[in-house]
Structure formats: C-alpha cells, structure tokens
C-alpha cells in the first residue's frame, strides 16, 4: 500500500483513502486525501422547527400533459429530484410529506421508501456510482441507503439542512446547515469532519477536482474550501462579494471558474485558483414579465455554464433567462418566461438550456440563438426542480401539485 494512504476500518469493510494530489482519481478512489484530516465524532444538532411552505395546490384540470409517466405517491409538494448516474434508470424524489421514494423511471414502480424523516425532505441524491442514495430533511435528519439491498446503512442529524451533495468519485457526503457549518462524512463508516463558518447559512458545491468546495453565504461572502486541510483557501467578500444572500452557484467543467447568484440581482464570476472576482453580470434595466415588483430586487435564482460554448446562463425571479458571453460579459440573449424561473440547467454536450418555473412548464432554449426550442406542460402547479439524464433525452420534474413527471425531450437532431 502507498505510504501516503491509510485504511479506515468500518463495519465489516475497509475504505482506502487515496492521496488528494492524484491528478486523475479513478471512480473507486477516495479522491480527497483524508489522511491528515482529524475526524471527530459530530454531535447531533438540535431539532429546530422547519419552514413550512404554503400549500396552495388544489386539484386542477390540466388541459395538456406532455409527460410519459406521472409519479403520484407523494401527498404534498415534491421539492427535489435526483437521477442515478450509473444507469439513468432510477429516480429519487423528496417532498413536503416527509417522505422520499426511490422509483423506476420506466414504470414508476417504487423500489423502496427512505423512511424515518421528521420534516419535509428537501435534499436527495445518488452517489457517483449509484450504489447509495442519500435523503435529507429540513430538520437535519440525513439518511443513506444502499440501493441494491434497499437497507439503511448510515444516518446522522445536524441542524436545519440547507444542501447535500455526494463527492464526484468517492463514498463521501457533504452537507451545509443553516448555521453556516459544512460537514463531511465517510459513508458508511461515519468518520466526520466539520468546517468553520461565518455563522450564516449558505449554498455549496464540490468542485470537479474533488479536492475543493465552494460555498456562498447569506452575508454575501463566498469561500473556496480545501477539503483535505479543512481551511478556506479564498474568501471573497466586501466589494468583491455580494450585497445580499448568495442563492445559487455553479462551476465550469474544470472547476477553474465559479458563477454565483444573489438576491442582490447580480451574478459574479470568480476565479477559483486566485479567489479574484473576474466580472459581474447584471441585467439592470431589463423588464421581466413575472411577479417581481419594481421595489423588489430581481433575485438570481439559478446559474450555469455551457460546456461547449463560452456562455453563462443566469435565471431571474422576474422570468428573465439571460445568456451572457464570457468574453465580453455582455448579454447575448434574453429569454423571457411567463413567470419566475426556479431552476435552469445546460445540457452536458450541447448549447441547449432547460428551465422550469412558477408557471408549471419545462422549456428548452437554444443558447446560440436565444430561441425557444420546445415547451412541455402537464403540471397543475409550479415546477420546483428537475433533473436531466445523461444524454438529456429525458427530464424528471418535481412540482407543487404533489407529482413528479417524466418527459421525453425531443428535438430534430436526436
């Protein structure tokens, strides 16, 4: 065994920890070298009252339903959805009914329910190899299940949960809580590491190299964290930071750049190597058709990089999807929606970007031309989240109408 690696003995299994300095970690490697990390037993967080969403969903007649399949097991709003990356055949959804289900995309059959949650399930995700699935509720209960055996293999409780994400190539789970802390666990062994915080909640993302994470906070600051050392490499705040809470963030494919969005109406481009703010994207003067009033700040709700062109998408509360040119930082296209946008996501290998929002529709736009390519309807309430499969031929949506739907995405070049 490499002298720079260690073996951690969990329950009847051994996890080998690989050096973080490896440039090309394999899918079975633990990419973040936790050899020097001082893992301590984390205490259970206090059970705080979770937020409650207004359930305004009444049964409505849907004139148009473009979906291939509807999943209707939830009895409250469906808040989150994830697809298994290995086979793209399974979905997990979590909802206001304190439940999460793992189910088959082909027929909607439930494989198992992630039981034991005490509040709305707001975070769900499959591990990089689809062997495990994690679900987290607003009160801070996090559970991990092994997909093949359908058995719970690990659980933990923190304070109110804000975000949850698996490491891109290792059985390591990261989470952020409302007190600003970031947690990192080996699963199912449970070895734990916590990261200091500015004492306010944030949104986090593990960078593609698996060695760093970026978190944007309620105070407008952004921090780049070293997962091995447990310290922040860069802190972007003050004039370079946001003047309001950071609502969303995304990295480009190699993790060299991060774009952050905020309630202050701006999106900022940050170089993760230097910690410098490169540019600011703003749509000052743009008029949306959504519900945001003139007195309200046009909050940024979702951001993302196009993988094949130097374009950045920024989705706003007023229903504007702005496509910016990275080279000039200018607005290239303004794609207008009927209502506020909740989430946007570029396809992995094309210039198409999908959006969902408060009007209940899923749309695809061409980033090159700014034109609407297709529109899919079927929900009787707002679409709160969606996930695309590997080749972007399918989308799974989560809605306030208590349903998740599977849409086949068609376009001429498929």
Buried (B, 14 or more C-beta within 10 A) or exposed (E): EEEBBBEBEBEEEEBEBBBBEBEEBEEEBBBBBBBEBEBEEBEEBEBBEBEEBEEEBEEEEBEEBBBEBBBEBBEBBBBBBBBBBBEBEBBBBBBBBBBBBBBBBEEBEEBBBBEBBBBBBBBBBBBBBBBBBBBBBBBBBBBBBBBEEEEBBBBBBBBBBBBBBBBBBBBBBBBBBBBBBBBBBBBBBBBBBBBEBBEBBBBBBBBBBBBBBBBBBBBBBBBBBBBBEBEBBBBBBEEBBBBBBBBBBBBBEEBBBBBBBBBBBBBBBBBBEEBEBBBEBBBEEBEBEBEBEEEEBBBBBBBBBBBBBEBBBBBBBBBBBBBBBBEEBEBBBBBBBEBBBBBBBBBEEBBBBBBBBBBBBBBBBBBBEBEBBBEBBBBBBBBBBBBBBEEBBBBBBBBBBBBBBBBEBEEEEE
